[in-house]
Amino acid sequence: MKKISFLWEIPLAFLSFLFYKITKFIIGNLFTIYLAINKDKASQWRVLSQETIDSPLTLPVLMTKGPRWNTHAIIGTLGPFFLEKSIAIDIESANKSARSWIAVIYSFPGYKTVTSLKSDEIDSADRWYSLELKPGKYSLGLRYYNRLDNINLPAVKVDERELVSPVTIPQNINDFYHNLIKAKNWFYSSLHYYIFTILKFRKWLPESFVRKEYLPVGAPDTFFAYNYLDREQTLQIEFSSEIINNFDIYFTLYDRSSLPLSWCQIKSEKYSLPAREERGYYLLRIRPTSPTFKAESLQSQIVSLDDNIQELQIIYN
């Protein structure tokens, strides 16, 4: 029966891959045009929220540019903006909003990571922290983890002039994730159908290709572990105490259309996910809580993978 399923699984995955690439190109260009026309939007914080999701074009943009939803962070984006020399961020406001945060500068319109600013690597008593950049167009992505009671997206200056003022964010801004699965339809299922297939057959594919297709435009200080989950398959993950004590571990389970089904922060050495009736895939985001420890030193190892159980070990070298 499994051999027969290959006859339709792989061709459908290939069609899905083509559909995703074409759709991403079209929607990406439409969004670039939208920002060019609505220049006021480029100089405002755009925080991921129910209001944002309800806006026209937003959900299709997110489902093509960053479909592996980060359900654990408050996310704000800014830009595109042009600068001649530098960008400065109000880190005092950021430090008062979250215990851990990262600001990533991307090129525009390519969205390649240029540099980043991490809360655990800044040793400055000054309110503002400045980064020198080459002249060009950029965008900024900010992620708040372990947020505090009062949340503000910080003021940002470009070449010494204020680009955006601080914006207050409500505590329940991420509640929209609980209902996001209701947006599932044939369009999103068709877009991401191929992802399950390339994860299932990843040992026969270049790992760089699988990573590029599956992983989001991630923060440089984050380690990712991921795989597919078949029907009725149980997931068991084991961590060393060193990892539990020095890293934040965030787990998200997605359905086959890449919409989040469940998520949690793992704080124990062993984690189990019961079997489900539907196919999907998961993503672990593991972030160091101290600059002493590095995400690059983490490794994942599949100990057992069969039709009934998937065992995964995360180790620190």
C-alpha positions in Angstrom: 0.0 0.0 0.0 2.9 2.4 0.8 4.5 1.8 -2.5 1.2 2.6 -4.2 1.0 5.9 -2.2 4.4 7.0 -3.6 2.8 7.0 -7.1 0.6 10.0 -6.2 2.5 11.5 -3.2 5.6 12.5 -5.1 3.9 14.0 -8.2 1.4 16.0 -6.0 4.3 17.2 -3.9 6.1 18.4 -7.0 3.0 20.3 -8.2 2.6 21.8 -4.7 6.3 22.9 -4.8 5.8 24.7 -8.1 2.5 26.2 -6.9 4.2 27.5 -3.8 7.1 29.1 -5.7 4.9 30.8 -8.3 2.5 32.0 -5.6 5.3 33.3 -3.4 6.8 35.3 -6.3 3.4 36.9 -7.2 2.4 37.7 -3.7 5.8 38.9 -2.8 5.8 41.4 -5.6 2.3 42.5 -4.8 3.3 43.2 -1.2 6.4 45.1 -2.3 4.2 47.3 -4.5 1.7 47.7 -1.6 4.5 49.0 0.6 5.8 51.3 -2.1 2.4 52.8 -2.6 1.5 53.0 1.2 4.8 54.5 2.4 3.3 55.4 5.7 3.0 51.6 6.5 6.8 51.3 6.1 7.4 53.8 8.8 5.0 52.1 11.3 5.5 49.1 13.5 3.5 46.2 12.1 2.8 43.8 15.0 1.5 40.3 14.3 -2.0 40.2 15.7 -5.6 39.4 14.8 -6.0 42.8 13.3 -3.0 42.3 11.1 -4.3 38.8 10.0 -7.7 40.3 9.1 -6.1 42.9 6.7 -6.2 42.0 3.0 -3.2 40.2 1.6 -1.6 39.7 5.0 -2.3 36.1 5.6 -1.2 35.0 2.1 2.0 37.0 2.5 2.7 35.3 5.8 1.9 31.9 4.5 4.5 32.3 1.7 7.2 34.4 3.5 7.2 32.9 7.0 4.8 30.0 7.1 6.4 28.2 10.1 4.6 30.4 12.6 6.5 31.5 15.7 3.7 31.0 18.3 6.0 31.9 21.2 7.2 35.4 20.4 5.6 38.8 20.0 6.7 39.8 16.5 7.0 43.3 15.1 8.3 44.3 11.7 9.4 47.7 10.3 10.3 48.9 6.9 11.5 49.0 4.2 13.5 52.1 4.9 16.5 53.7 3.3 19.6 54.6 5.4 22.9 56.2 4.7 24.9 55.2 7.7 23.2 53.8 10.8 20.2 52.5 12.7 19.6 53.0 16.4 17.2 51.1 18.6 15.8 52.1 22.0 17.1 49.0 23.9 15.9 50.4 27.3 12.3 50.1 26.1 13.0 46.6 24.7 14.6 45.4 28.0 11.6 46.6 29.9 9.3 44.7 27.6 10.8 41.2 27.5 13.4 39.1 29.3 14.8 38.0 26.0 14.6 39.7 22.6 16.4 39.8 19.2 16.3 42.5 16.5 17.3 41.3 13.0 18.2 43.6 10.1 17.3 42.2 6.6 18.2 43.4 3.2 15.3 44.6 1.0 13.7 43.2 -1.1 15.8 40.0 -0.8 15.2 39.6 3.0 18.7 38.2 3.6 19.9 38.5 7.2 22.4 41.4 7.4 23.1 41.6 11.1 21.3 41.2 14.5 21.1 42.6 17.9 20.6 40.3 20.9 19.5 41.2 24.4 21.9 38.8 26.1 24.9 40.2 24.2 24.5 43.9 24.9 26.4 45.3 27.8 25.4 49.0 27.6 23.9 51.4 30.1 22.9 53.7 27.3 19.3 53.9 26.2 20.2 53.7 22.5 22.2 51.1 20.7 23.5 52.0 17.2 24.5 49.7 14.3 26.6 50.9 11.4 25.3 49.7 8.0 26.1 50.3 4.3 23.8 52.7 2.4 20.8 50.8 1.2 17.2 49.6 1.8 16.5 47.4 4.9 13.7 46.0 7.0 13.7 45.2 10.7 12.2 42.2 12.5 11.9 42.2 16.3 11.0 39.2 18.4 10.1 39.4 22.1 10.4 36.2 24.2 9.3 35.8 27.8 7.5 39.2 27.7 6.9 41.2 30.8 3.8 43.0 32.0 4.2 46.2 30.1 5.1 45.6 26.4 6.4 48.4 24.1 7.9 48.0 20.6 10.8 50.4 20.8 11.5 53.7 19.1 13.9 53.4 16.2 16.2 56.1 14.6 17.6 56.0 11.1 20.6 58.3 10.5 19.9 60.2 13.7 16.2 60.9 12.8 13.3 59.1 14.5 11.7 56.6 12.1 9.1 55.3 14.5 7.9 56.1 18.1 7.3 53.4 20.8 4.1 51.4 20.4 2.3 49.8 23.4 1.3 46.2 22.8 -1.5 44.3 24.8 -0.5 41.2 26.7 -3.0 39.0 24.8 -1.7 40.0 21.3 -0.9 36.4 20.4 -4.3 35.0 21.2 -5.2 34.9 17.5 -3.0 31.7 17.1 -5.7 29.7 18.9 -8.1 30.3 16.0 -5.7 30.4 13.1 -6.4 26.8 12.1 -9.9 27.9 11.1 -8.2 29.7 8.1 -7.3 26.3 6.6 -8.6 25.9 3.1 -7.6 24.2 -0.2 -5.3 27.1 -1.1 -3.0 26.9 2.0 -3.2 23.1 1.9 -2.0 23.1 -1.7 0.7 25.6 -1.0 2.3 23.5 1.7 1.4 19.9 0.7 5.0 19.3 -0.5 6.6 20.1 2.9 5.5 16.9 4.6 6.8 14.9 1.6 10.3 16.5 1.6 10.6 15.9 5.3 9.5 12.3 5.0 12.1 11.7 2.2 14.7 14.1 3.6 17.4 11.4 3.7 17.4 11.2 -0.1 17.4 15.0 -0.5 20.2 17.6 0.2 19.7 18.8 3.8 20.4 22.4 2.7 17.4 22.2 0.4 15.2 20.8 3.1 16.3 23.5 5.6 15.8 26.2 3.1 12.2 25.1 2.3 11.1 24.3 5.9 12.8 26.8 8.2 11.6 30.3 8.7 13.8 33.4 8.3 15.1 32.6 11.7 17.0 34.5 14.4 20.8 33.8 14.1 20.9 32.6 17.8 18.3 29.9 17.4 18.8 26.2 16.9 16.1 24.3 15.0 15.1 20.7 15.1 12.2 19.4 13.0 10.6 16.5 11.3 7.4 15.1 10.0 4.8 13.2 12.1 2.8 10.6 10.4 -0.7 9.4 11.4 -0.8 7.6 14.8 2.9 8.3 15.4 4.1 9.3 18.9 6.9 11.8 19.4 9.3 11.5 22.3 12.1 14.1 22.9 14.9 13.9 25.4 17.2 16.8 26.5 20.2 16.8 28.8 19.9 18.8 32.1 22.5 21.2 30.7 20.2 22.2 27.9 17.2 22.5 30.1 19.1 24.8 32.5 20.7 27.1 29.9 18.3 27.2 27.0 14.7 28.2 26.3 13.0 25.4 24.4 9.9 26.2 22.3 7.8 23.5 20.5 5.2 24.0 17.8 3.1 21.4 16.0 1.7 22.2 12.6 -0.8 20.6 10.4 0.0 19.8 6.8 -1.1 23.2 5.6 1.5 24.8 8.0 -1.1 26.2 10.4 -0.3 25.8 14.1 -2.2 23.1 16.1 -0.5 23.2 19.5 2.6 24.7 21.1 4.3 24.9 24.5 7.6 25.8 26.2 9.4 22.6 27.3 11.0 22.8 30.7 11.6 19.1 31.5 14.2 16.7 30.2 11.6 14.4 28.6 8.7 15.5 26.4 6.1 13.3 24.8 3.4 14.1 22.2 0.6 11.7 21.9 -0.3 10.2 18.5 -2.7 12.1 16.3 -5.0 11.0 13.4 -3.7 13.6 11.0 -0.3 14.1 9.4 1.8 17.1 10.2 5.2 18.3 11.3 6.9 20.0 14.2 9.5 22.6 14.9 11.7 23.1 17.9 13.2 26.5 18.5 16.0 26.4 21.1 17.5 29.7 22.3 20.4 30.1 24.8 19.6 32.1 27.9 23.3 33.1 28.4 26.0 34.2 26.0 28.2 31.5 27.5 26.2 28.9 25.7 25.9 28.8 21.9 23.1 27.4 19.7 25.7 26.2 17.2 26.9 23.7 19.7 23.5 21.9 19.8 22.8 18.8 17.7 19.7 16.7 17.1 19.7 12.9 16.6 16.8 10.7 15.7 17.3 7.6 17.8 14.2 5.7 16.6 11.9 6.4 13.7 9.2 4.0 12.6 5.5 3.9 11.9 4.6 4.1 15.6 7.2 6.2 17.4 9.7 8.9 16.7 12.4 9.4 19.3 14.6 12.5 19.2 17.6 13.4 21.4 19.0 17.0 21.6 22.6 17.1 22.8 25.1 19.8 23.6 28.7 19.3 22.4 
